[in-house]
């Protein structure tokens, strides 16, 4: 998730787009941009990179188990057909 420093950097970029004639308003705009960005990010259902990586690893292990089980079922089905039980 984005931390306060990331939000500050985005707010500074937005403020830099304000025309120079509005220099007095830049500080107010910067504070407003920071608040709006922080509120918007809090409303999103985000996970940390660490949580995402853990879920990817879990999914990979689950996929490997499913593949192994599919292979075993295919072997068992082949064995049943070979015995003539079907």
Secondary structure, 3 states (H helix, E strand, C coil): CCCHHHHHHHHHHHHHCCCHHHHHHHHHHHHHHHHHHHHHHHHCCCCCHHHHHHHHHHHHHHHHHHHHHHHHHHHHHHHHHHHCCC
